[in-house]
Amino acid sequence: FPVTIWGLGLMSKREVDSYIARQSEPNKSNLKQMRKLILEIEPSLKQGISYGIPAFKLDKDVVCGIAARKNGCSFYPFSGSVLAALRVDLVKYKQTKSALHFDSPLPKTLVRKLMTQRMVQIMVKKKRK
C-alpha cells in the first residue's frame, strides 16, 4: 500500500471526493469549502491522497493538505517552516508544528498566504537542484 496515491486527474479527485464524503458535519462542509478555496487560489494544483489525507500538488511537490479530526479540521502546509513564518497571522488559531486547526473555513487571504509561502519554498528548492 503506497503512502502517496496520485492518479491522472479523475481517479485522484474521486479519492478526495470519497474522503470528504466519509466525514460527518460540520467537517464535511468545511473540507468542501477549503478544497474550493485552495483550487480557486491555484487552479493548476492536482488533487490526490498523501499520507491518508486530501492533498494538493504543484508538479511533484505537495503544496498543502486538509484533514478532518475528531474535533474539527486541519490545514497542513507540508513544511515545518510555513506556520512559523506566518505566526503573526496565525495567533488566533490552534496549531501544532505541522498543522493549523480550524472549526470553520479559513479566510481566503490567509489560505493564499499559507499556499504562497509554501510555493515559494518549492520554487527555491527547485532552483537549488
Backbone bond lengths (Angstrom), bond angles and torsions (degrees), N, CA, C in turn:
res aa  C-N    CA-C-N  psi(-1)  N-CA   C-N-CA  omega(-1)  CA-C   N-CA-C  phi
1 F - - - 1.473 - - 1.521 109.13 -
2 P 1.326 117.36 114.25 1.468 119.73 -178.30 1.528 111.92 -71.65
3 V 1.317 116.44 146.84 1.457 121.97 178.28 1.527 109.72 -68.60
4 T 1.307 117.05 -37.27 1.454 121.70 -178.33 1.523 109.80 -118.18
5 I 1.328 115.92 131.59 1.465 120.77 -179.88 1.522 107.78 -119.10
6 W 1.307 117.06 115.30 1.459 120.14 177.22 1.515 108.97 -129.39
7 G 1.297 116.38 118.05 1.456 120.08 174.80 1.511 107.95 -101.40
8 L 1.297 116.32 -170.02 1.462 119.86 177.06 1.524 108.59 -99.00
9 G 1.301 116.08 87.46 1.456 120.88 174.41 1.510 116.61 79.49
10 L 1.342 116.48 -95.10 1.458 121.33 -169.81 1.518 115.26 -55.52
11 M 1.322 117.08 -49.75 1.455 120.26 -177.05 1.529 110.66 -59.42
12 S 1.312 117.16 -45.97 1.465 121.16 -179.10 1.521 111.23 -63.81
13 K 1.340 115.91 -41.18 1.465 120.06 177.85 1.520 109.18 -62.29
14 R 1.317 117.31 -40.04 1.480 120.90 178.56 1.517 111.52 -63.45
15 E 1.320 116.68 -38.30 1.473 120.40 178.59 1.527 110.49 -64.09
16 V 1.335 116.28 -39.37 1.460 120.41 177.53 1.528 109.20 -68.69
17 D 1.338 117.43 -43.01 1.475 121.55 175.86 1.523 109.95 -54.23
18 S 1.322 115.37 -46.33 1.457 122.15 -177.29 1.534 111.19 -63.92
19 Y 1.335 116.57 -44.31 1.474 121.15 178.26 1.530 109.59 -57.89
20 I 1.334 116.05 -49.32 1.468 120.51 -177.45 1.526 110.65 -64.91
21 A 1.329 116.95 -41.98 1.469 121.53 -178.74 1.530 112.28 -61.00
22 R 1.338 116.91 -29.72 1.477 120.88 -178.68 1.527 113.33 -76.34
23 Q 1.338 117.47 -11.70 1.469 120.15 -176.53 1.521 110.96 -83.63
24 S 1.331 115.75 156.36 1.464 119.41 176.24 1.530 108.68 -93.97
25 E 1.307 115.79 163.59 1.466 120.59 177.81 1.532 109.58 -75.03
26 P 1.325 120.97 149.11 1.471 126.07 3.57 1.534 113.45 -85.78
27 N 1.338 118.03 -0.93 1.466 120.31 -178.33 1.525 112.81 -56.01
28 K 1.342 116.23 -41.57 1.470 119.72 -177.86 1.531 110.75 -58.60
29 S 1.320 117.40 -48.83 1.473 121.12 -179.79 1.525 111.44 -65.53
30 N 1.327 116.50 -40.27 1.469 120.36 179.48 1.525 111.45 -62.90
31 L 1.335 116.80 -42.64 1.469 120.26 179.23 1.528 110.96 -67.30
32 K 1.331 117.21 -40.27 1.478 120.86 177.90 1.525 109.93 -59.74
33 Q 1.332 115.72 -45.26 1.463 121.05 -178.59 1.534 110.75 -66.04
34 M 1.321 117.14 -42.00 1.471 120.68 179.35 1.526 111.08 -65.06
35 R 1.330 116.73 -40.86 1.465 120.29 177.74 1.521 110.11 -60.08
36 K 1.339 116.02 -44.75 1.469 121.61 179.31 1.535 110.13 -60.07
37 L 1.331 116.83 -46.18 1.469 121.88 179.14 1.529 111.70 -59.14
38 I 1.341 115.66 -48.78 1.464 121.58 -178.33 1.528 110.53 -58.16
39 L 1.341 116.16 -43.52 1.470 119.90 -178.29 1.532 112.18 -76.35
40 E 1.329 117.83 -24.28 1.477 120.44 173.44 1.523 109.52 -69.74
41 I 1.325 116.15 -40.82 1.470 121.50 -179.05 1.523 110.81 -67.91
42 E 1.322 116.89 -42.70 1.474 120.77 -178.66 1.536 109.62 -139.44
43 P 1.363 116.29 84.17 1.470 120.56 -175.59 1.537 115.33 -61.55
44 S 1.322 117.44 -19.35 1.472 119.36 -176.87 1.536 113.25 -80.43
45 L 1.334 117.91 -5.12 1.465 120.05 -178.63 1.528 111.05 -66.80
46 K 1.311 115.39 143.13 1.468 122.38 175.65 1.524 107.66 -95.55
47 Q 1.336 115.79 139.94 1.463 120.87 179.30 1.519 110.39 -95.71
48 G 1.311 115.56 148.31 1.457 119.94 176.82 1.510 110.01 -171.09
49 I 1.322 115.75 -175.45 1.455 120.87 176.73 1.527 107.26 -110.91
50 S 1.327 116.08 126.29 1.458 121.07 177.67 1.527 107.46 -131.56
51 Y 1.324 116.77 129.42 1.462 121.43 -176.15 1.529 111.31 52.41
52 G 1.328 115.92 34.62 1.459 121.39 175.08 1.518 116.37 81.18
53 I 1.342 117.33 4.69 1.474 119.51 -179.24 1.530 110.94 -127.82
54 P 1.343 117.29 156.88 1.466 120.45 175.74 1.534 109.62 -60.45
55 A 1.329 115.52 130.52 1.462 120.64 -179.19 1.521 109.70 -136.58
56 F 1.313 115.25 158.90 1.460 122.07 -175.00 1.515 108.47 -127.99
57 K 1.327 114.65 125.01 1.454 121.87 -168.91 1.524 112.83 -116.34
58 L 1.323 115.19 141.42 1.458 122.81 172.53 1.521 104.61 -111.56
59 D 1.317 117.07 111.89 1.462 121.68 -172.02 1.536 108.96 55.87
60 K 1.329 117.92 -115.46 1.471 120.00 -177.08 1.526 113.20 -100.81
61 D 1.327 117.38 -2.32 1.464 120.65 -174.96 1.526 112.80 -106.63
62 V 1.333 116.50 135.97 1.461 120.91 176.89 1.522 108.92 -78.12
63 V 1.335 115.77 125.74 1.462 122.15 178.97 1.528 109.83 -85.54
64 C 1.348 116.15 -42.72 1.457 119.67 -179.76 1.521 110.47 -164.83
65 G 1.313 114.36 166.52 1.450 121.27 177.06 1.521 109.30 -141.91
66 I 1.329 115.48 160.70 1.468 120.93 177.29 1.523 107.86 -132.90
67 A 1.321 116.03 150.01 1.460 118.79 -178.96 1.517 110.88 -152.39
68 A 1.335 114.18 153.58 1.459 120.26 173.84 1.518 107.88 -91.24
69 R 1.320 116.09 142.86 1.461 122.04 174.37 1.527 107.13 -123.10
70 K 1.314 115.74 174.86 1.461 119.53 -179.79 1.528 110.69 -58.95
71 N 1.339 117.38 -44.05 1.465 119.32 -179.69 1.521 112.54 -116.65
72 G 1.310 118.18 54.54 1.457 120.37 176.23 1.513 111.91 132.66
73 C 1.319 114.95 -157.42 1.467 120.54 -178.77 1.528 109.66 -129.05
74 S 1.325 115.07 167.34 1.462 120.77 178.31 1.520 110.67 -134.48
75 F 1.333 114.00 149.08 1.467 122.72 173.72 1.520 105.96 -112.68
76 Y 1.313 116.89 127.23 1.469 122.17 -178.96 1.526 110.13 -113.35
77 P 1.338 118.26 118.28 1.464 119.68 177.87 1.540 113.83 -81.72
78 F 1.333 118.06 -0.20 1.469 122.70 179.17 1.529 112.31 54.49
79 S 1.332 115.34 34.22 1.463 121.99 176.23 1.516 107.58 -160.18
80 G 1.311 116.25 134.77 1.457 120.45 -179.17 1.513 115.16 -69.55
81 S 1.331 117.97 -17.55 1.466 119.13 -173.83 1.526 115.08 -101.47
82 V 1.330 118.55 -10.89 1.472 120.68 -177.23 1.526 111.66 -63.88
83 L 1.320 117.29 -49.69 1.469 119.87 -178.26 1.527 111.14 -64.15
84 A 1.321 116.73 -39.07 1.467 121.00 178.88 1.532 110.39 -63.84
85 A 1.328 116.60 -40.97 1.466 120.98 -178.71 1.530 111.75 -65.26
86 L 1.327 116.60 -28.38 1.472 120.41 -177.78 1.529 112.13 -109.51
87 R 1.325 116.77 23.44 1.481 119.22 -173.12 1.522 113.61 -57.43
88 V 1.331 118.46 -31.39 1.467 121.04 178.82 1.534 110.14 -62.95
89 D 1.323 117.01 -38.13 1.473 121.67 179.77 1.529 111.89 -75.00
90 L 1.322 116.83 -16.60 1.466 120.78 -170.38 1.526 114.34 -108.56
91 V 1.329 117.58 8.25 1.471 119.81 -173.82 1.525 114.02 -55.63
92 K 1.332 117.54 -32.88 1.468 118.08 -176.07 1.536 113.66 -88.06
93 Y 1.330 117.11 3.82 1.466 120.46 -179.28 1.519 112.21 -108.25
94 K 1.337 115.21 143.40 1.464 119.83 172.59 1.514 107.03 -74.80
95 Q 1.332 116.06 143.93 1.458 118.58 179.83 1.518 111.94 -157.46
96 T 1.318 113.66 162.21 1.454 121.46 169.66 1.524 104.61 -113.02
97 K 1.317 117.04 -175.21 1.462 120.16 179.50 1.537 111.64 -61.43
98 S 1.345 115.84 -31.92 1.468 119.30 -173.62 1.522 115.05 -112.87
99 A 1.332 119.08 -3.58 1.469 119.95 -175.16 1.526 112.58 -144.30
100 L 1.322 113.41 148.95 1.455 121.91 175.35 1.522 106.17 -108.96
101 H 1.325 117.65 125.85 1.468 120.71 -176.96 1.523 110.75 -94.58
102 F 1.331 116.13 144.43 1.466 120.07 178.31 1.527 110.95 -147.54
103 D 1.355 114.39 150.65 1.464 121.76 177.83 1.519 111.33 -108.50
104 S 1.319 116.30 -13.18 1.464 122.32 173.15 1.529 105.20 -142.69
105 P 1.339 117.48 156.95 1.473 118.92 -175.19 1.526 112.66 -51.41
106 L 1.321 115.35 140.11 1.465 121.14 178.17 1.528 108.99 -68.43
107 P 1.337 117.84 151.68 1.471 119.84 177.51 1.542 110.81 -61.99
108 K 1.316 115.26 144.13 1.471 120.52 -177.87 1.525 111.87 -57.80
109 T 1.337 117.31 -39.28 1.476 119.94 -179.53 1.527 110.56 -61.85
110 L 1.326 116.80 -38.35 1.459 120.60 179.88 1.529 110.83 -70.71
111 V 1.327 116.85 -42.65 1.470 120.62 178.69 1.525 109.41 -61.66
112 R 1.335 116.16 -40.70 1.478 120.28 178.19 1.529 110.45 -61.33
113 K 1.337 117.54 -43.87 1.474 121.27 179.08 1.532 110.69 -61.55
114 L 1.328 116.11 -45.77 1.466 120.67 -179.46 1.525 110.87 -61.29
115 M 1.334 115.78 -46.41 1.465 120.28 -178.84 1.530 111.52 -67.16
116 T 1.336 116.75 -40.93 1.468 120.50 -179.76 1.526 110.20 -62.72
117 Q 1.329 116.03 -43.82 1.468 120.69 178.80 1.535 109.96 -57.10
118 R 1.316 116.20 -44.59 1.469 121.26 -179.05 1.537 110.82 -69.00
119 M 1.328 117.80 -42.50 1.470 120.53 -178.56 1.526 111.14 -65.99
120 V 1.332 117.51 -35.35 1.465 121.05 175.64 1.533 109.25 -63.10
121 Q 1.325 117.06 -44.50 1.479 121.16 176.88 1.530 111.14 -56.25
122 I 1.329 115.23 -45.26 1.470 120.55 -178.81 1.532 109.87 -61.27
123 M 1.348 116.20 -44.35 1.465 120.01 -179.60 1.524 112.13 -64.02
124 V 1.328 115.96 -41.57 1.474 120.90 178.85 1.525 109.31 -62.48
125 K 1.305 116.97 -44.37 1.464 122.21 179.79 1.540 110.57 -60.33
126 K 1.332 116.18 -41.42 1.476 120.78 179.92 1.531 111.50 -65.80
127 K 1.327 116.36 -37.40 1.470 120.07 -179.73 1.528 111.40 -66.19
128 R 1.315 116.03 -29.97 1.476 120.17 -179.22 1.519 112.52 -72.38
129 K 1.321 117.04 -22.54 1.482 120.70 -176.24 1.518 111.17 -73.96
